[in-house]
Amino acid sequence: MANQKLHLRGICPAPLTLTVTAGGVSLPAAALAAPGNFDLVFDLPASLVGLPEFQLDLSVDHVTRPATDPRDFGLAFGIFEVK
């Protein structure tokens, strides 16, 4: 179980920066430079390796609102995985 990684996959509508906190530990920010699919991998902090669960907090530096839609969009996630 050593060296586990946190994998996040999804779709980004516009360039933005994602910040991730896993189990209260801040992970390096990820700059998504262009719209499209993303596949991010973070080293899991040693204090979280092997735990059956932990809290994951995600934040983007801004949202996008298309002219034809009243909703705000940050990121759309498809997969959250630890392996």
N, C-alpha and C positions, 0 to 999 in steps of 0.2 A: 503494500500500500504506500510505500514511500514515494515521493515525487509525484503525487497526484496533481492533476491539472483541472482547472475549471474551463469548460468550453461553452461559448455563447455563440449562437448562430441566428441570423435573421436578416431583415431588410432595413436599410437606412434610406429615408426619403431625401435627405440633403446632408451636406457636410456638417459634422458636429463632433463634440467631444463627450465620451461616456466615462463616468466615474463609477467604480464598483467598490463596494465594501462587503466583505465576506466575513461573517461572524465577528463583526466589529473591527476588522483589520482592513485598512485602506489598501487597495491594489493600485498599480500604476494606471493612470488615465490612458484611455485609448482614443486617439484622434482618427475619426472616420472621414477621410478626405473627399470622398465622392459618393453620390447616391448609388444604391445597388445592394447586392448581397454582401454580408460580412460574416467572417468566421474568426472569432477572437479566442485566444488561448492565454490563460493566466496561470502562473504557478500558484498552487494552493498553499496558504501559510501552514507551516508544520503543526501549529496548534489545532488545525481543522482536519488534518489527515486522519482518516479512519472514523470520524464521527458519523453517526447515522443521519444527522441533519444539522443544518446551521442556517442562519438568516442571511439572505442576500439582498442588499440594497443597491439599486441602480438609479443613476441620475444623468440627465443630459444637460448640456449648457444652454440649449434653447430648443424650441419646438418650431414646427413649420405648419402654416395654415394655408392650404391651397385656396385659390380664389373661388373655386366652385364648391367648397366644403366648409361648413362652420366649425369643424372639429380641429383640435390641435394634434399634431403628430410628432412623436419623438422617434422611437424605434419600434419595429414589429419583430418580436422574437419567435423563433420556431423551436429552438433547442437550448435547454440548460442542462449541462451534463458534467459530472465529475468522473474522471477516469485516469 
